[in-house]
Amino acid sequence: MKGIKIIFWVIWRIWFYILMAIPILIMLPFLLISIITESGYPYFFKMARIWAKFILFGMGFYYKTKREQKLEKGKSYMIVANHTSMSDIMLMLAVVRNPFVFVGKKELSKIPLFGFFYKRTCILVDRNSSKSKNEVFKRAQNRLNQGLSICIFPEGGVPDDETILLDEFKDGAFRLAIEHQIPIVPIVFADNKERFSYTFLSGSPGKMRVKVLSFIETKGLGAERRKDLRDQTRQLIYKGLLQFKKADQD
């Protein structure tokens, strides 16, 4: 039985990367046109949402979203969520309709085909370089000035220890939110670790529950409140994760 599971996991993981490539190849001319200029990003974003849903459904995932508050069209936000899986990228694109730009690790740019568009549309950060981190802020500010939103996974990566429910948050997202006086949108991904973690021989098709929490306003906050804002946001997401776990146990 274990041997059958291993075969399933290997084929299923390979299928994930095939699914990543299929819509990119189909939409390739339109994707290339949309990234020629930054003004074409909203069109790229629409195609990225199609790509994300294609992968989720193709992998046998279905998502259910509860929203305590809805994003307004044409308004910029700082979108943050817990990070446990590569599927977080797809789920975020599927759930959030307002055009946003990811801030993500540069290592993902090495993935064939996907990486080509990733490094041209996302804001890449080298976590070992302070110069890279400063450049991230400049690019993020430019995107916010264009009326887009920013999405950051503030844990700064996926913990190697999968028993960690929620790692500590970095300051970057909250510094940007305060500087631009934009609301923070905390989002809880309840099942992504179970569905599709970074452990190769693991995961299964099934539901992905999402909860968009009430937004946290930053108007009137100064830079000295950055850490308070960070801790408040983390506590809300952590509480949301605990509520999902409690519901599963009841």
C-alpha positions in Angstrom: 0.0 0.0 0.0 2.8 2.4 0.9 4.5 1.6 -2.5 1.3 2.6 -4.3 1.1 5.9 -2.3 4.7 6.7 -3.3 4.0 6.1 -7.0 0.9 8.3 -6.7 2.8 11.1 -5.0 5.6 11.1 -7.6 3.2 11.2 -10.5 1.0 13.8 -8.8 4.0 16.1 -8.1 5.2 15.8 -11.7 1.6 16.5 -12.9 1.8 19.8 -10.9 4.6 21.1 -13.0 3.0 19.9 -16.2 -0.2 21.9 -15.1 2.0 24.9 -14.5 3.3 24.8 -18.1 0.1 24.0 -20.1 -1.7 27.4 -19.7 1.5 29.3 -20.0 2.2 27.7 -23.4 -1.4 28.3 -24.5 -1.5 31.9 -23.5 2.2 32.6 -24.3 1.8 35.3 -27.0 -0.7 37.3 -24.9 1.5 36.9 -21.8 4.5 38.2 -23.6 2.6 41.2 -24.9 1.3 42.0 -21.4 4.8 42.1 -19.8 6.3 44.5 -22.4 5.3 47.5 -20.3 4.3 47.9 -16.6 0.9 49.3 -17.7 0.1 45.9 -19.2 0.3 44.2 -15.8 -3.5 44.2 -15.1 -4.0 42.1 -18.2 -1.2 39.8 -17.2 -2.9 39.5 -13.7 -6.1 38.3 -15.3 -4.3 35.6 -17.2 -2.4 34.7 -14.0 -5.7 34.1 -12.2 -6.8 31.7 -15.0 -3.4 29.9 -14.7 -3.8 29.6 -11.0 -7.3 28.2 -11.1 -6.3 25.7 -13.9 -3.6 24.3 -11.6 -5.8 24.2 -8.5 -8.6 22.3 -10.2 -6.2 20.2 -12.2 -4.6 19.0 -8.9 -8.0 18.1 -7.4 -8.1 21.1 -5.1 -11.3 23.0 -4.4 -11.3 26.2 -2.3 -13.9 27.7 -0.1 -13.5 31.4 1.0 -15.1 33.3 3.8 -14.7 37.0 3.8 -15.1 39.3 6.8 -14.5 42.3 4.5 -14.3 42.7 0.8 -11.6 44.6 -1.1 -12.7 47.7 -3.0 -12.0 48.0 -6.7 -9.2 50.5 -7.5 -7.8 50.6 -4.0 -4.3 49.5 -2.9 -3.8 47.1 -0.1 -1.0 45.2 1.7 -2.1 41.5 1.5 -0.5 39.1 3.9 -1.0 35.4 4.7 0.6 32.4 6.3 3.0 30.5 4.0 3.3 26.7 3.9 3.1 25.6 0.3 3.9 26.5 -3.3 0.1 26.3 -3.8 -0.2 29.5 -1.7 0.7 31.5 -4.8 -2.1 29.9 -6.9 -4.6 30.1 -4.1 -3.9 33.8 -3.5 -4.3 34.6 -7.2 -7.6 32.7 -7.2 -9.0 34.4 -4.1 -8.0 38.0 -4.6 -9.5 39.8 -7.6 -7.7 43.1 -7.2 -4.5 43.2 -9.2 -1.5 42.8 -6.9 2.2 42.1 -7.2 4.0 39.4 -5.2 7.1 40.0 -3.3 8.9 36.6 -3.3 12.2 34.8 -3.1 14.4 34.9 -6.1 14.9 31.1 -6.1 11.5 30.5 -7.7 12.8 32.3 -10.8 14.9 29.2 -11.6 11.7 27.1 -12.4 11.6 26.6 -16.2 9.0 28.7 -18.0 7.3 29.9 -14.8 10.5 31.6 -13.7 10.7 33.6 -16.9 7.4 35.4 -16.1 7.9 35.3 -12.3 11.1 37.4 -12.4 9.5 39.9 -14.8 6.3 40.5 -13.0 7.1 39.9 -9.3 9.4 41.8 -6.9 12.3 39.4 -6.2 14.2 39.5 -2.9 17.5 37.9 -2.0 17.1 37.4 1.7 20.9 37.3 2.2 21.4 40.7 0.6 20.6 44.0 2.4 21.0 45.8 -1.0 18.3 43.5 -2.5 15.9 44.3 0.4 16.3 48.0 -0.1 15.6 47.6 -3.8 12.4 45.7 -2.9 11.1 48.7 -1.1 11.7 51.0 -4.1 10.0 48.6 -6.5 7.1 48.0 -4.2 6.6 51.8 -3.7 6.6 52.2 -7.5 3.9 49.5 -7.9 1.8 51.1 -5.1 2.1 54.4 -6.8 0.6 52.8 -9.9 -2.5 51.8 -7.9 -1.7 48.1 -7.5 -1.6 46.1 -4.3 1.3 44.2 -2.8 1.3 40.6 -1.5 3.9 39.5 0.9 4.2 36.3 3.0 5.7 37.9 6.1 7.2 34.7 7.5 9.9 35.3 4.9 9.8 31.7 3.7 8.4 28.3 4.7 9.8 26.8 7.9 11.8 23.6 7.5 10.0 22.3 10.6 6.4 21.6 9.4 5.2 21.3 13.0 5.5 25.1 13.3 1.9 26.5 12.8 3.0 30.0 12.1 6.6 31.4 12.1 7.7 34.8 13.3 6.9 37.7 10.9 9.4 40.0 9.2 8.8 43.8 9.3 8.9 44.7 5.6 5.2 44.4 4.8 4.2 46.5 7.7 6.8 49.2 7.1 5.4 49.6 3.5 1.8 49.6 4.7 2.6 52.4 7.2 4.6 54.4 4.7 1.8 54.3 2.1 -1.0 54.4 4.7 -2.8 51.4 3.1 -4.9 48.8 4.9 -3.5 45.4 5.7 -5.5 42.4 4.5 -4.8 39.3 6.7 -5.6 36.0 5.1 -5.6 32.6 6.6 -4.8 29.5 4.5 -6.1 26.6 6.6 -5.2 23.5 4.6 -2.4 24.2 2.2 0.2 22.4 4.3 -1.9 19.3 4.4 -2.8 19.5 0.7 0.6 20.3 -0.9 3.5 20.9 1.5 7.1 21.2 0.4 7.7 17.6 1.5 7.8 15.7 -1.8 6.1 12.5 -0.7 3.0 14.1 0.8 -0.3 15.7 0.1 -3.6 14.8 -1.4 -6.5 16.4 -3.4 -9.2 18.0 -1.4 -10.5 21.3 0.1 -8.5 24.4 0.7 -10.3 26.7 3.2 -9.5 30.4 3.1 -10.6 33.2 5.5 -10.1 36.8 4.6 -10.0 38.6 8.0 -11.2 42.2 8.7 -8.7 44.7 7.4 -6.3 46.6 9.7 -6.2 50.3 9.0 -2.8 52.1 9.1 -4.0 55.7 8.6 -2.3 57.9 11.2 0.2 55.3 12.2 3.9 56.2 12.3 7.0 54.1 11.8 7.3 53.5 15.5 4.1 51.4 15.4 5.6 49.0 12.8 6.4 46.2 15.2 3.0 46.5 17.0 1.3 46.3 13.7 3.3 43.2 12.7 2.5 41.4 16.0 -1.2 42.3 15.8 -1.4 40.9 12.3 0.5 37.7 13.2 -1.8 37.2 16.2 -4.9 37.5 14.1 -3.7 35.0 11.5 -2.5 32.6 14.3 -5.8 32.8 16.0 -7.5 32.1 12.7 -5.4 29.0 12.2 -6.2 27.7 15.7 -9.9 28.2 15.1 -9.7 26.0 11.9 -7.8 23.4 13.9 -10.3 23.4 16.7 -13.2 23.1 14.1 -11.5 20.0 12.7 -11.2 18.4 16.1 -14.9 19.0 17.1 
